Amino acid sequence: MIVCVCNRISDKEIVRQAHAGMGFDDIQLELGVATCCGRCEDFARDLVAQCRASRPVAALRDAGRPCAGVMQAA
Ligand code: FES
């Protein structure tokens, strides 16, 4: 599904970036989501928040805090 009509950015692209540990601001910079009319911003932010809630390890890594699980796996 297209989330950002102005920039043709899908929910799958946003989810992929969020699961990689990126926050909304980083995703916005990388993909350009919500950089035109802004109508997609609330939905895109909610999508990123849902991904981060379902992948707390990525959220911790993104916050710059050490995560033993990630460090051991690397
Ligand atoms: S729909 Fe995303 S900036 Fe317009």
Residues whose N, C-alpha, C, O or C-beta is under 5 A from the ligand:
A	BS01	FES	V3 C4 V5 C6 A34 T35 C36 C37 G38 R39 C40
